[in-house]
Amino acid sequence: MSRFLLAFNGTRGDIQPAVVIGAELARRGHDVVVGAPPNLCEFVAAAGLSAEPFGYDTHALMNSEVVRTRMRSGGPRQRWRAFTEIRDLGWSQAVSDMAALGTGADAILTGFVTEQIAAPFAESVDAVCISVHHAPIRPNSTVSPVPAAMSGLPPVLNRACWWLTDTAMWVLTRDRQNALRRALGIEGAVERSPRDRLEIQAYDPSLCPELVSEWSADRPFVGFLGLAGEQRRRIGADTGDAALLDWIRIGTAPVYFGFGSMPVPDPTAVVSAIVTACERLGVRALISTGWADLAPSDTENVRVVGALDHEQILPLCRAAVHHGGAGTTAAALRAGIPSLVCWVGSDQPYWGAQCVRHGVGASVRLKGLTADVLVAELNTVLTPECARRAEQVAGELITPEQAVARCADLVEERTEAHLRSRERH
């Protein structure tokens, strides 16, 4: 039996893969602790795992003035100050939390936003560090580091952009990383790019065959990680509304609208656009409020809910309009329905582009979303051709059970190899 620390920070979409992996490792008899943002520890614990606070409250951050306003308005100087504030937010807290959590770990699993802390701590306690990525965030020839602004570049330019991006991030963060290494007693300075680290790609290889061909065995693709039925029941992944299924079944299949934990710039305007567009198209709307303040009133053709079970509800819908997070995109793909991705940033434009590329949807920016834009994009998404293609793609995806089994196998294999090496030395 090994001791695994899964240290992740971010929104629920970032934490859910840790819950899925952690539950499978625990089922196999390992000692598992999940470090998660304080606002998501209850979610982790409800899934039956040991949860400890790690880093800052991400719900508070996503609704803060720096994210909702300063990152999205003003001149370059104001946006740069906002970026650096977010970059440094919670660093000391996460370092302190990791110091308490990492003791005795044989392996530390982490995500992209916490690798800079997890990797040196793993080295300091002679544990293996394993990363889990839900989108391509390493240099490659086919995907730009800024997919929203630089898509479709030739391979040589993509490579050059990645080199510039990696170098810029290294320059911006190397001082604090090197200070942490010194505090932990680790010799040498941080390298510009990680080496010899297992980086599990938790998304489906059928969607990005070029990356599968280009990347080495250290970046294996396992498929999208999804909560099992029992886990969804334990965390209460539904609305608690016994009448919801009845509402869905009494009429035509609704279009689902939900933007997860994303800050919606103007919730009132977005809700108005949704209601107006659905009236013009003659479709029903199922709106999930998420972390945004989306608060329309129920009408005959509009139903408003809180959190819900995507795996249960999306297959009953005609299409999904969402922010393009990897988890929600995977749920819509597996449900066999088209997506309209209304992205905010990060990896979301990439998933929107993949929906367009594979003929299963459309992609626009959430900011400035209007009824006219929704009508135009949904006229594409709601076609029979798009629906047929979505059903076809759903049948090609790796199942959640296969994905988590393969992921856990890789984690165990790398950890066992590290432990054998540690014993020899």
N, C-alpha and C positions, 0 to 999 in steps of 0.2 A: 504494500500500500504506500502511495506517495502523498505528499501534502502539496496541494495546489492552491495558490492564491490567484484569483481572477480580479485584477485591479483595473476597472474601467470607469471613465467619467464621460458625461455627455447627456443627451436626452434619452428617453426610453428606447428609441431605436438603436442607440449605442450600447445600452445595458442588456437588452433582451438576448443578444447572442451569448453574453456571458452566462445568463440564466440557463439557456439551452445547453451549453457546453458543460457548465457546472453540474447540472442535474444528471447528465449522462455519466460524468466522471464519478459523481457520488454513487450512482446506481452500480457502477463497477467496483465499488468498495473503497474509493479513495477519500482522503480527508480534504474537504473543499471549503474555502472561505471566499466570499465575494465582497470586494471593496467597491462601493457604489456611491454616487452622490447622496447626500443625506435625504433629499426629497424622494429618492427611489429605493431606499433601503426597505421600506415596507413592501414594495413590489417584489423585491428579491426574496424577502422572508416569506411572503405569501406563497411563493413557488416551492417552499420547503428547504431553502438553503440558508446557511449562516451568513448574515449580512452585517458589514461594518462600514461606517462612514468613510468615504475617500474623496477628498477634494470639496469643492464648493457646491452650493445649491443651484442646480442648473435651471430649475423652474424660475427662480428669482432672476437669474441672469437673462434668460430669454425674454423676460418681461421688463427688463431694466431699461433705463433711459439710454444707456450707452449702446445697447443692441437695437432698440426700437427706433432710435432717432439719430444718434451721432454716427453710427456706422453707415447710415443710409442717406445722410444729408450733409450739407456744408461742403467746404472746399477740401482739397487733398490734405492740408495740414490737420484739419479737424478729424478727418477719417483716419489719418495715420495715428493720431493720438488715441483715438478710440481703439484702433487695432492693438496698439502696444499695451493699452490698459487691459484688454481682454487677454492678450498673450500672457501677461504677468499675473492675472487674477487667479488666486488660489494656489499659486506655486508653493508658497511656504506651507500652506495647510496640507496640500497633497504630499509634500515631502515628509511632514511630521506624521501624517497618517500612515504613509508607507513604512516609515521606520518601525511603527508598532505592528503592522500587519505582516511584514516580510520575514520576520524572524522564523527560522525553521522551515521555510518553503523549499521544496525541491524544484518547483517550477513556478514562474510568474507569467501568467497570460495577461495580455493587455491590448488596448486599441491604439490607434494612431496618435490620438491627442495626449496620451499618457506614456508613450514609449520613452520619452526623454527622462522620465523619473523611474519607470520600472526597470529599464535596462541597467543603469548603474547599480541600483539596489540588488538586482539579481546577481550581478558580478560580485558585489561586495559580500554576499552570503553564499557564493558558489552555487547558485541555482541557475537553471536554464531560463532564458527569456524567450517567449513565443508570442508573436503578434497575430491578431485576427483583424483582417481588413474587410470592409463591406463594399469597397469600390477600389479601382486602381489608383494608388497614390505613390507608386514608384516609377522611376524612369522607364519609358517604353517608346516605341515608334508610332503607335496608333492613336493614343489618347493624350490630349493636351493637359497640362497641369491646371489650366483654367478653361474648362470645357465650355463655359458660358460665353467666353470672349474669343477663344481661339480654336474653334473646331475645324476639322478638315484640313489641317496643316500637313505638308509633306513630311515623311518620316524624319528627315535630317533636321527640319525645323522643330519638330516635336522634341527630339533629343536635345537640341540646343536650349529650348525653353525649360525642359526639366533640369538641365545643368544649372541654368540661371536661378531657377526657383529653389533648388536644393542648396545652392551656394548662399542665396539670400537668407534662407531660414537658418542655415548653419551660422552665418555671421550674426544674425539677430539673437541667437540663443546660446552660442557657444560659451559665453562668459558665465552664465548661470549654470550651465551643464558642467563646466570644468570646476566651478566652485563646489558643486555637489559632489563631484568625483573626489576632490581633495578632502572634503568633509568625511567621506566614506572610506578614505585611505586607499583609493584606487590610483595607481600610477598611470601617467600618460594623459594626453588630452583627448577630447571627444573627436571622433572622425566625422568627416563631412557626410558620409553615407554609412548606414549599418552594414555589417558583414557577417556572414555565417549565421544568420538568424532565420529560424523557420517563420515564414509569414504566410499564414493560412488565408486564402482568398475565399471568403464566405459568400460567394455568389456563383451563379451557374455558368459553367464553361461554354454552354451552347450559345450564350449571348455574346461572347467575346473570344471566338476561336483564334484570332490573331495573337492575343495575349497568352493564351495557352501555349501556342507554338513558340512564342518569343521568350517566355520566362523559364527559369531553371526549376529543378525539383524543389528548391527551397521556397517556391511560391505555389504550392499545389492548390487546385480548385476543388472545393468540396460540395458546392451548391449552397443555396440560401438556407439559413438556420431558422427553424420555426418552432414555436412552442407546441408541445404535444397536447392532446386533448385534456388529459388529467391536469397538466399545468395550467391550461387556460381556465379550467373550472376552479382550481384552487385560488387563482388570483382574481376571480370574478370578472373575467374578460367579456362582460356583456353589459347591457344597459340596465338590467334589473326590471325591464319593462315587459311584462308578460304579453302585452297587446302588440308589441312591435312586429312579431312574425305574422300575426293576423293582418296588421295594416299592410305589410308587404304583399301578402298573398291575395288580398281582396281586389287588387287592381293590377295594372301593368307593372312590370319590374321597374323599380326606381333607379335613378342615378345617384350614386353615393358621392357626398362631398365631405372632405375632411382634410385638415392640414396639420394634424398631429401636434407636435410641440412648437411649431414654427410661429414666430410673432407676425400676426397679420397686420399690415400697416394701417388699414382703415377697415375694421371689422364691419361697421355699418354699411359701407359702400360695397364690400364684398358680398354680404348677405343680400343686399338689394339687387346686385348683379345676378346672383344665383337665382333668386326668386323670379326676377324678370325674364331671364333667359329660359328658365324651365316653363314659364307661362307661354312664351313665344314658341317654344318647341313642342309644347303639349306633353311634357314628361313630368313625372313625379320626382321629388327631391328628398333624399334621406341625408340630413346634415348632422355630422358629429362635431361637437364643439371643440374637442381637444383642449390644448392649453390656451387657445385664443378665446377672446370674448365674443364668440359668435352666438347671438341670442335672439334669433327670430322667434315668432310665435308659430305654433302648430296651426296648419290649415288643412283642408281636405287633401291637398296634394303635396304638402310639405310636412315632414316629420323631423323633429329635433331630438337628438339623443346625446348622451355623454360618450364615455368610452364604450366600445363594443368589440365583439369577437369578429375580427376580419374573416377568419376561416369559416365561420358559421354564416355571416351575413353577406359577404361580397359575392358568393356564388348565386345569391338570390337577386343580385342587382344586374342592371343592364350595362353599366359602365361605372368607373370610379374616377372622380376628379380629386386629385390629392397633390401633396407637395413634392413627391418624388423621392422620399426617403427609401433606403434600400428595403427595409422591412415591409412598408406599405406597397412598394412596387412589386415585391415578391408575392405578397398576398393576392394582389390583383392578377398577376400573371398565373399563379396557381389556381385561382378561381376561374380562369379562362374567360375573363372579361377585358375589354379595352380600357386604357387609361388616358386621361388628359392630365399631364403633369404640369402643375402651376408652381414652378420652382422659386425658391428664395435664394439659395446659394449652396456652397460646399459641393457635395457629390450629386446633388439633385439634378442639375442640368445634364449630367452624364446619363442618369437613368431616364430622363426625358428623351434624350437623343437616342438611347437604345430602344425605347418604345417606338419612336418614329422609324428607326432603322429596320426594325423587325415587323413593321406593319401592324402594330398592336395599339397604336395611339398617336397622340400629338403632344406638343410641349410648348408652353409659353411661360413668361415671367409672371409671378403672382402680383408684383407691384404694378398698379395701374390696370388691374383686371376689370373689365367692363362687361355689361350684358352683351354688347355687340361682339366682343372678342369671344366670349363663352359660346354664343350661338354659332359663330363661324367655326370654332374649333370642334364643338360637339357635333356639328353637321358632318365632320370627317370621322369622328370617333364612333358615332352611332350608326355607321353604315354596315350593311350585312357583310361586306368584304372584311372589314376590320374585326367584326365579331367572329367570323370563321377563322381568321388568322390567329386571334387570341386563343381560341379553343385548340388550334393546332400546336401553338407554342406551349400551352399548358401541358400537353401530353409529352413534350420533349424534355421537361425539366427533371432534375434529380429530386427525388422525394425528400421531405424533411427527415424521415427516418434514416435514409441512406446518407444524407448530408451530415447529421450529427454523429452517426456511427463512424464515418470516415474521418471526421474531425477529431473525435476522441482517440481513434487509432493513431493518428499522426502525433497527437499530443503525448500519448503514452509511449510511443516508439522513441520520440526525441528525448523525453524525460528519462526513460530507461537507459538509453545510450549515454546520456550525460552522467547518470548515477554510476554506471560501470566505469566511465572514464575517471570520475571523482575517486572511486575506490582504488583504481590503479595508481593514482598519484597521491 
